[in-house]
Amino acid sequence: MSIFSKMSGADDGKKAKGERFFGVVKSIDVPNAVMDVVDVESGEARKVALDQEAKITLGEGRVRPGIADFTKGKMKTEVGGTVRVEDALYDKASDTWKARWISSAVHSPEDGAVLVVKAGRVGALVARDGHPPYRALDILAGSAAPVTSADELRLALTNAIQSEGNAFLRFTDGKTESHIHTAVGGRADAPVTERIDRVLSDATTAKWMAAIDAHGKTEGFQFEVIPVKRIYFGADSASKAALDKLFTRIVSDASGNATTVAKGFGELLVTLQNREDGSQFVTGAITKVAFGPLDRMGGTVGSSAAFVQADVTEDAAPDLGDVDLDAMFADVQESAAPQARHASPGM
């Protein structure tokens, strides 16, 4: 553990930022208001308590759950279940992590799981006529594969779909953030060959192929493919306004039409719930660091170029000759819908 992680405050008098982590519950000491957990990421045993000096503003009728609340009612978390600890600072005198907030992530091991994601993107809520709205979590699940021709793109996409089901196409000129596109393989239960064909036959993929064949070896240009694992939120969780506030932004085109888009990729703490058929859906996500940065281009994964934030809201497309840039590089809303599920909690 770093020295900074165990600081209760900075030397200049400013309070250090607390840590956020998942803890597997080992025991709950109600009389002393302390919980023994094991940090999911580091494997470190920690004592956790609520910071009684934390300043918290809650809505009318809401109260902060106490340690005793995790032994009963809707907050009950069994031994082996997982809690999410937010903004906790280490107090050396008591050997305790004092948290601003603690919540139940997984009530029991059979209920679900948690993920500590290095590069995940929570998408905007998508509304479809006649269907419930949905929201997706995309996780960059492998290193970026540089491609310089359409054939290389086909192979990289095939490998990505086979391994994770979806892919992330990224272009940069090496100077500013540029263009991305998520190639979605469709229904998770579809045969892998069908998912590959779906991506390779997509009109936007074809335009990327044309651009790469024409400019894949142009000095300073970089085309890459990254495998993407996509998990959908449950219907109830997907509609939470807090997700839009934290993970999306509103952009306007030249005509003033506003669109809600994802801010980008970052380190996330993600909670999953199990369905009866063994599949999972997302019930919650927060940044691992409070107000942590979100990188629109996902440059933290396998990046071979140093990205510099462009000054404009929507980056101007580089000149690639006769290629239809608007169609090729539009951050299009994928048409793939999450597969239908039978009713279960959160859906």
Protein Blocks (a to p, Z undefined) as FASTA:
>chain_A
ZZklmpgbdfkopacdddddddddfbdcfknopacdddfklopacdddddfkbccdddeh
iacddfklmmgcjllccehiacddehiacdfklopacdfbdcdfblbfklmccdddfbdc
dddddddehiacdddddddfbdcdddfbfklmmmmmmmmmmmnopacddddehlaccbdc
dddebjfkbcfklmmmmmmmpmklmmmmmmmmmmmmgghiacdddddddddddfklmmpm
klmmmmgccdddfkopacdddfbdcdddddddddfkopacdfbdcdfbghiacdfklpmg
opabdcdddfbfbdcdddehjacfklmmoccddfbdcddddddehZZ
